[in-house]
Amino acid sequence: MATQPKKSDWSATQYLKFSTERTRAVYDLLSRTAPHIQTPSPRIYDLGCGPGNSTSVLLSAFPSARITGMDSSPDMLAKASSSGLPTPQVDFIQGDLATFKPGEGEEEGADMLFSNAVFHWLRGNTRLQTLVRLFKGLRKGGVLAIQVPDNYHAASHALMRATACMPDTPWSPAFAHTRIGDVSDPSRPDLDPIEAPAAFYDALAEHAQSVDVWRTEYFHVLASPRAIVEWVKGTGLQPYLHAIGDERARKAFLEEYERKLAEAYPGLVDGKVLLGYPRLFVVAVRK
């Protein structure tokens, strides 16, 4: 019988419910990154590789590459390792983005550090310094390419905070000792807002030949407000659900969150809903 993911772990199955939509940004990021790669067999690290969907895209673009996918989730890595990607050309390892050192023990630095939707999980006081540390470890001409959801103020995420902060609810005890929305409280379940594009440019420019920053808002047609719940259950809603230990309280929380989403995302002509999903992209080339 397959091992079930621990409560505090990610669920690759939940994440992959929207694999096509989540992978769109991978292709867009890669389209602006690939022209900077000059070697036919680059050394690539896929940081926060998840279930291997981004790793597969990288291998398709660079079939002679040597790729290491890194993630902190055992369940994601198990899914990635069973995805059928060729070994030893592609391998997967567990690691912590905040301390990970790509290419440690190898003679030359990496040609590319690629990251689809992971840097937003770092707190604001460590995000840019981690990004700069990783960038400085690249070889000359190496490329850092990242994409992060930039939806702190979007209804999908603002309503998580609003629902969690409601008083006198079955889930209130789970958040009684956190200050949701207060960036000075590291224990809260909500993520920090993403820095302005200029902050990313200023952090990297000293060490870069070029820094390209852009923002795209995707619009995903989903079946219903419940589908939005299912989407974020694979990512940003997880810390809230992990904090609510009681199953009935968790169910009540999800029902109230879905009710609020239904108000914020009115139905389209066919009853479906449109989920706006802004993402910030950065591609930087090392001096």
Buried (B, 14 or more C-beta within 10 A) or exposed (E): EEEEBEEEBBBBEBBBBBEEBBBBBBEBBBEBBBEBBEEEEBBBBBBBBBBBBBBBBBBEBBEEBBBBBBBBBBBBBBBBBEBEBEEEEBBBEEBEBBEBEBBEEEEEBBBBBBBBBBBBBBEBEBBBEBBBBBBBBBBEBBBBBBBBBBBBEBBBBBBBBBBBBBEEBBBBEBBEEBEBBEBEEEEBBBBBBBBEBEBBBEBBEEBBEEBBBEEBEBEBEBEBBBBBBBBBBBBBBBBBBBBBEEEEBBEBBBEBBBEBBBEBBEEEEEEBBEBEBBBBBBBBBBB
